[in-house]
Amino acid sequence: MGINEITYTKADESEIEGVYKLVKSVFDQYVAPAYTDQGIQEFYKYIQLPAIKERLHRKYFILLAKVENEIVGVIEIRNYEHVSMLFVSSHYQRKGIANNLLKRAIKICKQYVPNLETISVHSSPNSVHIYKKLGFEKTAEEKETNGIKFTPMTLHLPQ
């Protein structure tokens, strides 16, 4: 698979079921094992179809990475400054998709907030090393809210 075979598009309502399926699959495989039942259920509430649909009508956007119309990567950005989800299908990891999704999302954020200086994320425990590779830095130690474990991280953007 070459990088040229991947297309990147903003998600619309017709694609949220595919977003849900990819996110749930990757979450179940990589993130859920480190969470309590409470944390898993809290995350499942966040990714329910009505919840995703509602966020698309607020200050959120979702970018998709697709290979032949199959969704293989998802990034969701809140308020043009916070990564609320970043998931890549296990078969397509380590191919630069997360990096490309992030770079494309930052471009969109800067269209809305031209002087944007940072992007934040609450990284799951197993993703801290991935976010570090993407240039994020830890801003606090791991926390837990409603069973969701996360490490606050920030990416400083060039001006």
VMD Tcl script that builds the backbone (N, CA, C; Angstrom):
set m [mol new atoms 477]
animate dup $m
set s [atomselect $m all]
$s set {name element resname resid chain x y z} {
  {N N MET 1 A 0.849 -1.184 0.000}
  {CA C MET 1 A 0.000 0.000 0.000}
  {C C MET 1 A 0.882 1.230 0.000}
  {N N GLY 2 A 0.751 2.045 -1.015}
  {CA C GLY 2 A 1.479 3.297 -1.061}
  {C C GLY 2 A 0.672 4.408 -0.438}
  {N N ILE 3 A 1.366 5.441 -0.017}
  {CA C ILE 3 A 0.703 6.570 0.634}
  {C C ILE 3 A -0.275 7.246 -0.329}
  {N N ASN 4 A -0.053 7.112 -1.636}
  {CA C ASN 4 A -0.934 7.728 -2.621}
  {C C ASN 4 A -2.290 7.019 -2.726}
  {N N GLU 5 A -2.360 5.793 -2.210}
  {CA C GLU 5 A -3.615 5.052 -2.255}
  {C C GLU 5 A -4.575 5.490 -1.165}
  {N N ILE 6 A -4.109 6.331 -0.253}
  {CA C ILE 6 A -4.930 6.790 0.863}
  {C C ILE 6 A -5.527 8.141 0.508}
  {N N THR 7 A -6.847 8.251 0.695}
  {CA C THR 7 A -7.491 9.541 0.496}
  {C C THR 7 A -7.926 10.072 1.858}
  {N N TYR 8 A -7.922 11.387 1.992}
  {CA C TYR 8 A -8.287 12.046 3.238}
  {C C TYR 8 A -9.457 12.980 2.962}
  {N N THR 9 A -10.539 12.801 3.727}
  {CA C THR 9 A -11.726 13.635 3.536}
  {C C THR 9 A -12.360 13.933 4.891}
  {N N LYS 10 A -13.104 15.044 4.916}
  {CA C LYS 10 A -13.896 15.341 6.099}
  {C C LYS 10 A -15.085 14.394 6.129}
  {N N ALA 11 A -15.411 13.898 7.318}
  {CA C ALA 11 A -16.541 12.986 7.455}
  {C C ALA 11 A -17.852 13.751 7.390}
  {N N ASP 12 A -18.854 13.094 6.850}
  {CA C ASP 12 A -20.205 13.646 6.922}
  {C C ASP 12 A -21.090 12.612 7.631}
  {N N GLU 13 A -22.340 12.975 7.848}
  {CA C GLU 13 A -23.236 12.111 8.626}
  {C C GLU 13 A -23.368 10.705 8.054}
  {N N SER 14 A -23.261 10.576 6.740}
  {CA C SER 14 A -23.431 9.258 6.133}
  {C C SER 14 A -22.281 8.306 6.487}
  {N N GLU 15 A -21.202 8.832 7.050}
  {CA C GLU 15 A -20.022 8.008 7.335}
  {C C GLU 15 A -19.840 7.699 8.822}
  {N N ILE 16 A -20.750 8.191 9.660}
  {CA C ILE 16 A -20.508 8.020 11.100}
  {C C ILE 16 A -20.610 6.572 11.564}
  {N N GLU 17 A -21.367 5.748 10.885}
  {CA C GLU 17 A -21.398 4.337 11.263}
  {C C GLU 17 A -20.036 3.692 11.027}
  {N N GLY 18 A -19.403 4.035 9.911}
  {CA C GLY 18 A -18.054 3.545 9.636}
  {C C GLY 18 A -17.039 4.068 10.643}
  {N N VAL 19 A -17.203 5.324 11.059}
  {CA C VAL 19 A -16.334 5.909 12.093}
  {C C VAL 19 A -16.493 5.093 13.373}
  {N N TYR 20 A -17.739 4.870 13.773}
  {CA C TYR 20 A -18.019 4.103 14.991}
  {C C TYR 20 A -17.362 2.717 14.934}
  {N N LYS 21 A -17.547 2.014 13.833}
  {CA C LYS 21 A -17.020 0.650 13.715}
  {C C LYS 21 A -15.501 0.620 13.837}
  {N N LEU 22 A -14.817 1.543 13.150}
  {CA C LEU 22 A -13.361 1.565 13.219}
  {C C LEU 22 A -12.898 1.915 14.634}
  {N N VAL 23 A -13.452 2.982 15.191}
  {CA C VAL 23 A -13.026 3.431 16.518}
  {C C VAL 23 A -13.271 2.342 17.565}
  {N N LYS 24 A -14.449 1.720 17.544}
  {CA C LYS 24 A -14.753 0.684 18.528}
  {C C LYS 24 A -13.807 -0.502 18.377}
  {N N SER 25 A -13.542 -0.906 17.155}
  {CA C SER 25 A -12.649 -2.041 16.909}
  {C C SER 25 A -11.246 -1.783 17.455}
  {N N VAL 26 A -10.695 -0.618 17.139}
  {CA C VAL 26 A -9.331 -0.298 17.584}
  {C C VAL 26 A -9.315 -0.080 19.096}
  {N N PHE 27 A -10.321 0.602 19.627}
  {CA C PHE 27 A -10.417 0.808 21.075}
  {C C PHE 27 A -10.451 -0.540 21.796}
  {N N ASP 28 A -11.331 -1.440 21.344}
  {CA C ASP 28 A -11.472 -2.743 21.998}
  {C C ASP 28 A -10.150 -3.520 21.988}
  {N N GLN 29 A -9.410 -3.405 20.897}
  {CA C GLN 29 A -8.167 -4.162 20.766}
  {C C GLN 29 A -7.031 -3.569 21.594}
  {N N TYR 30 A -6.883 -2.237 21.593}
  {CA C TYR 30 A -5.690 -1.623 22.165}
  {C C TYR 30 A -5.900 -0.844 23.462}
  {N N VAL 31 A -7.056 -0.252 23.647}
  {CA C VAL 31 A -7.261 0.657 24.781}
  {C C VAL 31 A -8.057 0.000 25.906}
  {N N ALA 32 A -9.142 -0.660 25.564}
  {CA C ALA 32 A -10.038 -1.239 26.571}
  {C C ALA 32 A -9.339 -2.144 27.593}
  {N N PRO 33 A -8.337 -2.939 27.191}
  {CA C PRO 33 A -7.698 -3.810 28.189}
  {C C PRO 33 A -7.105 -3.058 29.392}
  {N N ALA 34 A -6.777 -1.776 29.224}
  {CA C ALA 34 A -6.198 -1.000 30.333}
  {C C ALA 34 A -7.259 -0.246 31.130}
  {N N TYR 35 A -8.516 -0.344 30.716}
  {CA C TYR 35 A -9.592 0.412 31.354}
  {C C TYR 35 A -10.461 -0.483 32.231}
  {N N THR 36 A -11.119 0.138 33.194}
  {CA C THR 36 A -12.128 -0.553 33.991}
  {C C THR 36 A -13.407 -0.649 33.161}
  {N N ASP 37 A -14.365 -1.443 33.639}
  {CA C ASP 37 A -15.661 -1.517 32.957}
  {C C ASP 37 A -16.297 -0.140 32.867}
  {N N GLN 38 A -16.147 0.671 33.925}
  {CA C GLN 38 A -16.704 2.023 33.914}
  {C C GLN 38 A -16.090 2.849 32.785}
  {N N GLY 39 A -14.789 2.774 32.629}
  {CA C GLY 39 A -14.111 3.534 31.572}
  {C C GLY 39 A -14.534 3.084 30.186}
  {N N ILE 40 A -14.671 1.773 30.011}
  {CA C ILE 40 A -15.096 1.235 28.713}
  {C C ILE 40 A -16.507 1.725 28.386}
  {N N GLN 41 A -17.404 1.640 29.354}
  {CA C GLN 41 A -18.784 2.086 29.112}
  {C C GLN 41 A -18.849 3.588 28.851}
  {N N GLU 42 A -18.029 4.356 29.535}
  {CA C GLU 42 A -17.982 5.807 29.319}
  {C C GLU 42 A -17.523 6.120 27.885}
  {N N PHE 43 A -16.507 5.399 27.427}
  {CA C PHE 43 A -16.035 5.614 26.061}
  {C C PHE 43 A -17.095 5.187 25.047}
  {N N TYR 44 A -17.750 4.067 25.284}
  {CA C TYR 44 A -18.801 3.616 24.376}
  {C C TYR 44 A -19.910 4.661 24.248}
  {N N LYS 45 A -20.249 5.333 25.357}
  {CA C LYS 45 A -21.262 6.401 25.288}
  {C C LYS 45 A -20.783 7.518 24.355}
  {N N TYR 46 A -19.494 7.848 24.432}
  {CA C TYR 46 A -18.931 8.928 23.626}
  {C C TYR 46 A -19.008 8.618 22.136}
  {N N ILE 47 A -18.872 7.339 21.772}
  {CA C ILE 47 A -18.821 6.993 20.341}
  {C C ILE 47 A -20.143 6.476 19.784}
  {N N GLN 48 A -21.215 6.548 20.536}
  {CA C GLN 48 A -22.515 6.149 19.989}
  {C C GLN 48 A -22.870 7.044 18.809}
  {N N LEU 49 A -23.571 6.482 17.838}
  {CA C LEU 49 A -23.893 7.218 16.607}
  {C C LEU 49 A -24.566 8.564 16.869}
  {N N PRO 50 A -25.582 8.648 17.748}
  {CA C PRO 50 A -26.200 9.962 17.985}
  {C C PRO 50 A -25.209 10.979 18.572}
  {N N ALA 51 A -24.274 10.497 19.406}
  {CA C ALA 51 A -23.287 11.402 20.009}
  {C C ALA 51 A -22.331 11.939 18.944}
  {N N ILE 52 A -21.864 11.070 18.063}
  {CA C ILE 52 A -20.972 11.514 16.979}
  {C C ILE 52 A -21.713 12.501 16.079}
  {N N LYS 53 A -22.930 12.158 15.708}
  {CA C LYS 53 A -23.736 13.015 14.830}
  {C C LYS 53 A -23.915 14.400 15.454}
  {N N GLU 54 A -24.226 14.440 16.740}
  {CA C GLU 54 A -24.415 15.727 17.416}
  {C C GLU 54 A -23.125 16.553 17.396}
  {N N ARG 55 A -21.993 15.894 17.637}
  {CA C ARG 55 A -20.721 16.640 17.655}
  {C C ARG 55 A -20.409 17.240 16.288}
  {N N LEU 56 A -20.819 16.579 15.217}
  {CA C LEU 56 A -20.560 17.120 13.878}
  {C C LEU 56 A -21.292 18.441 13.652}
  {N N HIS 57 A -22.306 18.728 14.464}
  {CA C HIS 57 A -23.054 19.974 14.335}
  {C C HIS 57 A -22.590 21.023 15.341}
  {N N ARG 58 A -21.550 20.700 16.072}
  {CA C ARG 58 A -20.961 21.653 17.007}
  {C C ARG 58 A -19.549 21.970 16.509}
  {N N LYS 59 A -18.702 22.477 17.382}
  {CA C LYS 59 A -17.347 22.844 16.951}
  {C C LYS 59 A -16.420 21.628 16.952}
  {N N TYR 60 A -16.832 20.596 16.241}
  {CA C TYR 60 A -16.047 19.382 16.059}
  {C C TYR 60 A -15.960 19.104 14.565}
  {N N PHE 61 A -14.885 18.458 14.176}
  {CA C PHE 61 A -14.860 17.892 12.829}
  {C C PHE 61 A -14.087 16.592 12.879}
  {N N ILE 62 A -14.390 15.736 11.922}
  {CA C ILE 62 A -13.730 14.439 11.819}
  {C C ILE 62 A -13.122 14.338 10.432}
  {N N LEU 63 A -11.856 13.975 10.398}
  {CA C LEU 63 A -11.187 13.664 9.130}
  {C C LEU 63 A -11.017 12.150 9.053}
  {N N LEU 64 A -11.168 11.644 7.849}
  {CA C LEU 64 A -11.046 10.215 7.605}
  {C C LEU 64 A -9.872 9.934 6.685}
  {N N ALA 65 A -9.223 8.810 6.924}
  {CA C ALA 65 A -8.263 8.249 5.978}
  {C C ALA 65 A -8.950 7.021 5.400}
  {N N LYS 66 A -8.977 6.936 4.068}
  {CA C LYS 66 A -9.674 5.824 3.415}
  {C C LYS 66 A -8.760 5.153 2.402}
  {N N VAL 67 A -8.936 3.856 2.277}
  {CA C VAL 67 A -8.308 3.075 1.217}
  {C C VAL 67 A -9.456 2.396 0.485}
  {N N GLU 68 A -9.643 2.762 -0.774}
  {CA C GLU 68 A -10.738 2.211 -1.586}
  {C C GLU 68 A -12.078 2.298 -0.842}
  {N N ASN 69 A -12.388 3.461 -0.315}
  {CA C ASN 69 A -13.634 3.748 0.408}
  {C C ASN 69 A -13.780 3.047 1.756}
  {N N GLU 70 A -12.767 2.313 2.195}
  {CA C GLU 70 A -12.778 1.722 3.538}
  {C C GLU 70 A -12.114 2.711 4.492}
  {N N ILE 71 A -12.804 3.038 5.588}
  {CA C ILE 71 A -12.227 3.942 6.581}
  {C C ILE 71 A -11.141 3.193 7.345}
  {N N VAL 72 A -9.905 3.711 7.283}
  {CA C VAL 72 A -8.784 3.058 7.961}
  {C C VAL 72 A -8.178 3.962 9.038}
  {N N GLY 73 A -8.610 5.226 9.099}
  {CA C GLY 73 A -8.114 6.146 10.119}
  {C C GLY 73 A -9.117 7.241 10.373}
  {N N VAL 74 A -9.141 7.715 11.632}
  {CA C VAL 74 A -10.096 8.738 12.062}
  {C C VAL 74 A -9.396 9.690 13.019}
  {N N ILE 75 A -9.588 10.984 12.812}
  {CA C ILE 75 A -9.199 11.967 13.815}
  {C C ILE 75 A -10.391 12.883 14.031}
  {N N GLU 76 A -10.699 13.127 15.306}
  {CA C GLU 76 A -11.768 14.064 15.650}
  {C C GLU 76 A -11.136 15.209 16.436}
  {N N ILE 77 A -11.471 16.428 16.046}
  {CA C ILE 77 A -10.930 17.628 16.687}
  {C C ILE 77 A -12.074 18.421 17.304}
  {N N ARG 78 A -11.871 18.863 18.546}
  {CA C ARG 78 A -12.854 19.677 19.259}
  {C C ARG 78 A -12.352 21.123 19.352}
  {N N ASN 79 A -13.230 22.051 19.036}
  {CA C ASN 79 A -12.949 23.488 19.171}
  {C C ASN 79 A -11.684 23.926 18.430}
  {N N TYR 80 A -11.315 23.199 17.401}
  {CA C TYR 80 A -10.138 23.542 16.581}
  {C C TYR 80 A -8.858 23.596 17.397}
  {N N GLU 81 A -8.812 22.847 18.547}
  {CA C GLU 81 A -7.607 22.911 19.384}
  {C C GLU 81 A -7.350 21.650 20.198}
  {N N HIS 82 A -8.215 20.645 20.102}
  {CA C HIS 82 A -8.043 19.457 20.940}
  {C C HIS 82 A -8.365 18.191 20.144}
  {N N VAL 83 A -7.447 17.227 20.162}
  {CA C VAL 83 A -7.674 15.927 19.529}
  {C C VAL 83 A -8.524 15.105 20.492}
  {N N SER 84 A -9.773 14.846 20.114}
  {CA C SER 84 A -10.630 14.057 20.998}
  {C C SER 84 A -10.609 12.572 20.631}
  {N N MET 85 A -10.239 12.245 19.396}
  {CA C MET 85 A -10.052 10.846 18.995}
  {C C MET 85 A -9.025 10.796 17.867}
  {N N LEU 86 A -8.175 9.787 17.917}
  {CA C LEU 86 A -7.255 9.484 16.814}
  {C C LEU 86 A -7.053 7.973 16.813}
  {N N PHE 87 A -7.613 7.323 15.800}
  {CA C PHE 87 A -7.555 5.868 15.701}
  {C C PHE 87 A -7.195 5.462 14.281}
  {N N VAL 88 A -6.330 4.455 14.169}
  {CA C VAL 88 A -5.958 3.896 12.875}
  {C C VAL 88 A -6.130 2.382 12.956}
  {N N SER 89 A -6.756 1.814 11.942}
  {CA C SER 89 A -6.967 0.370 11.862}
  {C C SER 89 A -5.649 -0.367 12.088}
  {N N SER 90 A -5.721 -1.478 12.809}
  {CA C SER 90 A -4.499 -2.226 13.130}
  {C C SER 90 A -3.724 -2.631 11.875}
  {N N HIS 91 A -4.417 -2.894 10.769}
  {CA C HIS 91 A -3.743 -3.311 9.528}
  {C C HIS 91 A -3.004 -2.151 8.850}
  {N N TYR 92 A -3.294 -0.923 9.252}
  {CA C TYR 92 A -2.711 0.241 8.582}
  {C C TYR 92 A -1.838 1.081 9.511}
  {N N GLN 93 A -1.552 0.569 10.711}
  {CA C GLN 93 A -0.698 1.315 11.629}
  {C C GLN 93 A 0.750 1.283 11.142}
  {N N ARG 94 A 1.521 2.276 11.579}
  {CA C ARG 94 A 2.952 2.431 11.233}
  {C C ARG 94 A 3.158 2.721 9.746}
  {N N LYS 95 A 2.196 3.422 9.151}
  {CA C LYS 95 A 2.307 3.794 7.743}
  {C C LYS 95 A 2.174 5.311 7.558}
  {N N GLY 96 A 2.217 6.066 8.662}
  {CA C GLY 96 A 2.146 7.521 8.578}
  {C C GLY 96 A 0.737 8.089 8.533}
  {N N ILE 97 A -0.275 7.258 8.694}
  {CA C ILE 97 A -1.653 7.731 8.586}
  {C C ILE 97 A -2.008 8.681 9.727}
  {N N ALA 98 A -1.653 8.327 10.959}
  {CA C ALA 98 A -1.955 9.213 12.096}
  {C C ALA 98 A -1.268 10.561 11.910}
  {N N ASN 99 A -0.030 10.537 11.480}
  {CA C ASN 99 A 0.717 11.772 11.238}
  {C C ASN 99 A 0.040 12.615 10.158}
  {N N ASN 100 A -0.382 11.989 9.074}
  {CA C ASN 100 A -1.052 12.720 7.998}
  {C C ASN 100 A -2.404 13.262 8.442}
  {N N LEU 101 A -3.155 12.480 9.195}
  {CA C LEU 101 A -4.433 12.967 9.712}
  {C C LEU 101 A -4.212 14.191 10.596}
  {N N LEU 102 A -3.215 14.112 11.474}
  {CA C LEU 102 A -2.937 15.225 12.377}
  {C C LEU 102 A -2.524 16.473 11.602}
  {N N LYS 103 A -1.613 16.323 10.655}
  {CA C LYS 103 A -1.160 17.487 9.865}
  {C C LYS 103 A -2.319 18.130 9.104}
  {N N ARG 104 A -3.162 17.321 8.509}
  {CA C ARG 104 A -4.307 17.851 7.766}
  {C C ARG 104 A -5.314 18.517 8.706}
  {N N ALA 105 A -5.501 17.930 9.885}
  {CA C ALA 105 A -6.414 18.524 10.861}
  {C C ALA 105 A -5.887 19.876 11.343}
  {N N ILE 106 A -4.586 19.970 11.554}
  {CA C ILE 106 A -3.989 21.238 11.999}
  {C C ILE 106 A -4.205 22.325 10.948}
  {N N LYS 107 A -4.075 21.969 9.678}
  {CA C LYS 107 A -4.326 22.957 8.612}
  {C C LYS 107 A -5.745 23.500 8.687}
  {N N ILE 108 A -6.708 22.611 8.924}
  {CA C ILE 108 A -8.104 23.040 9.052}
  {C C ILE 108 A -8.268 23.920 10.287}
  {N N CYS 109 A -7.680 23.515 11.391}
  {CA C CYS 109 A -7.766 24.310 12.631}
  {C C CYS 109 A -7.233 25.725 12.404}
  {N N LYS 110 A -6.110 25.820 11.701}
  {CA C LYS 110 A -5.492 27.136 11.471}
  {C C LYS 110 A -6.336 28.004 10.538}
  {N N GLN 111 A -7.188 27.404 9.723}
  {CA C GLN 111 A -8.103 28.204 8.901}
  {C C GLN 111 A -9.115 28.922 9.788}
  {N N TYR 112 A -9.503 28.273 10.877}
  {CA C TYR 112 A -10.490 28.843 11.795}
  {C C TYR 112 A -9.839 29.660 12.910}
  {N N VAL 113 A -8.641 29.264 13.306}
  {CA C VAL 113 A -7.903 29.949 14.380}
  {C C VAL 113 A -6.487 30.196 13.866}
  {N N PRO 114 A -6.292 31.261 13.064}
  {CA C PRO 114 A -4.994 31.477 12.418}
  {C C PRO 114 A -3.807 31.584 13.386}
  {N N ASN 115 A -4.022 32.088 14.583}
  {CA C ASN 115 A -2.915 32.249 15.535}
  {C C ASN 115 A -2.820 31.080 16.522}
  {N N LEU 116 A -3.375 29.933 16.163}
  {CA C LEU 116 A -3.350 28.747 17.017}
  {C C LEU 116 A -1.905 28.386 17.358}
  {N N GLU 117 A -1.627 28.251 18.648}
  {CA C GLU 117 A -0.257 27.959 19.088}
  {C C GLU 117 A -0.065 26.517 19.530}
  {N N THR 118 A -1.138 25.880 20.039}
  {CA C THR 118 A -1.011 24.511 20.528}
  {C C THR 118 A -2.248 23.686 20.188}
  {N N ILE 119 A -2.028 22.391 20.132}
  {CA C ILE 119 A -3.096 21.397 20.025}
  {C C ILE 119 A -2.910 20.481 21.233}
  {N N SER 120 A -4.002 20.170 21.924}
  {CA C SER 120 A -3.903 19.302 23.094}
  {C C SER 120 A -4.549 17.951 22.812}
  {N N VAL 121 A -4.239 16.998 23.673}
  {CA C VAL 121 A -4.842 15.669 23.604}
  {C C VAL 121 A -4.825 15.078 25.009}
  {N N HIS 122 A -5.786 14.235 25.300}
  {CA C HIS 122 A -5.769 13.420 26.508}
  {C C HIS 122 A -5.478 12.001 26.024}
  {N N SER 123 A -4.214 11.629 26.034}
  {CA C SER 123 A -3.774 10.358 25.470}
  {C C SER 123 A -4.127 9.183 26.364}
  {N N SER 124 A -4.613 8.121 25.744}
  {CA C SER 124 A -4.805 6.879 26.487}
  {C C SER 124 A -3.423 6.348 26.879}
  {N N PRO 125 A -3.352 5.511 27.914}
  {CA C PRO 125 A -2.042 5.044 28.386}
  {C C PRO 125 A -1.180 4.399 27.294}
  {N N ASN 126 A -1.790 3.629 26.415}
  {CA C ASN 126 A -1.014 2.927 25.387}
  {C C ASN 126 A -0.620 3.811 24.207}
  {N N SER 127 A -1.109 5.046 24.162}
  {CA C SER 127 A -0.812 5.920 23.019}
  {C C SER 127 A 0.168 7.042 23.327}
  {N N VAL 128 A 0.611 7.158 24.559}
  {CA C VAL 128 A 1.529 8.250 24.927}
  {C C VAL 128 A 2.764 8.237 24.024}
  {N N HIS 129 A 3.336 7.052 23.794}
  {CA C HIS 129 A 4.543 6.974 22.955}
  {C C HIS 129 A 4.259 7.400 21.513}
  {N N ILE 130 A 3.058 7.127 21.030}
  {CA C ILE 130 A 2.694 7.531 19.666}
  {C C ILE 130 A 2.587 9.047 19.580}
  {N N TYR 131 A 1.924 9.655 20.564}
  {CA C TYR 131 A 1.804 11.107 20.559}
  {C C TYR 131 A 3.172 11.779 20.721}
  {N N LYS 132 A 4.069 11.160 21.492}
  {CA C LYS 132 A 5.429 11.710 21.607}
  {C C LYS 132 A 6.115 11.705 20.239}
  {N N LYS 133 A 5.942 10.619 19.478}
  {CA C LYS 133 A 6.516 10.545 18.128}
  {C C LYS 133 A 5.938 11.623 17.219}
  {N N LEU 134 A 4.673 12.007 17.470}
  {CA C LEU 134 A 4.013 13.045 16.673}
  {C C LEU 134 A 4.403 14.454 17.146}
  {N N GLY 135 A 5.215 14.536 18.220}
  {CA C GLY 135 A 5.707 15.828 18.683}
  {C C GLY 135 A 5.021 16.374 19.933}
  {N N PHE 136 A 4.092 15.634 20.495}
  {CA C PHE 136 A 3.403 16.088 21.708}
  {C C PHE 136 A 4.312 15.901 22.921}
  {N N GLU 137 A 4.094 16.728 23.929}
  {CA C GLU 137 A 4.823 16.630 25.193}
  {C C GLU 137 A 3.818 16.462 26.324}
  {N N LYS 138 A 4.183 15.647 27.319}
  {CA C LYS 138 A 3.328 15.484 28.499}
  {C C LYS 138 A 3.258 16.805 29.252}
  {N N THR 139 A 2.066 17.182 29.686}
  {CA C THR 139 A 1.906 18.397 30.475}
  {C C THR 139 A 1.506 18.077 31.912}
  {N N ALA 140 A 1.170 16.823 32.192}
  {CA C ALA 140 A 0.824 16.384 33.542}
  {C C ALA 140 A 0.914 14.859 33.573}
  {N N GLU 141 A 0.881 14.321 34.778}
  {CA C GLU 141 A 0.899 12.871 34.925}
  {C C GLU 141 A -0.479 12.298 34.589}
  {N N GLU 142 A -0.533 10.974 34.445}
  {CA C GLU 142 A -1.784 10.301 34.099}
  {C C GLU 142 A -2.872 10.616 35.119}
  {N N LYS 143 A -4.081 10.814 34.606}
  {CA C LYS 143 A -5.260 11.084 35.431}
  {C C LYS 143 A -6.324 10.058 35.082}
  {N N GLU 144 A -7.388 10.053 35.880}
  {CA C GLU 144 A -8.521 9.179 35.568}
  {C C GLU 144 A -9.814 9.901 35.908}
  {N N THR 145 A -10.744 9.942 34.951}
  {CA C THR 145 A -12.059 10.554 35.147}
  {C C THR 145 A -13.113 9.594 34.610}
  {N N ASN 146 A -14.056 9.230 35.446}
  {CA C ASN 146 A -15.124 8.293 35.057}
  {C C ASN 146 A -14.568 7.009 34.450}
  {N N GLY 147 A -13.436 6.550 34.976}
  {CA C GLY 147 A -12.830 5.316 34.492}
  {C C GLY 147 A -11.973 5.475 33.255}
  {N N ILE 148 A -11.914 6.680 32.695}
  {CA C ILE 148 A -11.094 6.944 31.512}
  {C C ILE 148 A -9.710 7.396 31.981}
  {N N LYS 149 A -8.684 6.601 31.692}
  {CA C LYS 149 A -7.308 6.964 32.038}
  {C C LYS 149 A -6.718 7.770 30.893}
  {N N PHE 150 A -6.034 8.866 31.219}
  {CA C PHE 150 A -5.438 9.697 30.163}
  {C C PHE 150 A -4.262 10.502 30.694}
  {N N THR 151 A -3.372 10.845 29.787}
  {CA C THR 151 A -2.245 11.723 30.081}
  {C C THR 151 A -2.427 12.983 29.256}
  {N N PRO 152 A -2.534 14.154 29.917}
  {CA C PRO 152 A -2.624 15.413 29.160}
  {C C PRO 152 A -1.319 15.685 28.413}
  {N N MET 153 A -1.439 16.039 27.133}
  {CA C MET 153 A -0.268 16.310 26.294}
  {C C MET 153 A -0.578 17.503 25.396}
  {N N THR 154 A 0.484 18.178 24.959}
  {CA C THR 154 A 0.334 19.353 24.095}
  {C C THR 154 A 1.356 19.303 22.968}
  {N N LEU 155 A 0.920 19.753 21.796}
  {CA C LEU 155 A 1.807 19.920 20.646}
  {C C LEU 155 A 1.925 21.416 20.373}
  {N N HIS 156 A 3.154 21.929 20.399}
  {CA C HIS 156 A 3.386 23.341 20.096}
  {C C HIS 156 A 3.545 23.484 18.581}
  {N N LEU 157 A 2.772 24.394 18.014}
  {CA C LEU 157 A 2.759 24.554 16.553}
  {C C LEU 157 A 3.697 25.678 16.129}
  {N N PRO 158 A 4.380 25.486 15.002}
  {CA C PRO 158 A 5.214 26.561 14.483}
  {C C PRO 158 A 4.343 27.738 14.035}
  {N N GLN 159 A 4.819 28.945 14.238}
  {CA C GLN 159 A 4.040 30.123 13.866}
  {C C GLN 159 A 4.479 30.701 12.545}
}
mol reanalyze $m
mol bondsrecalc $m
mol representation Tube
mol addrep $m
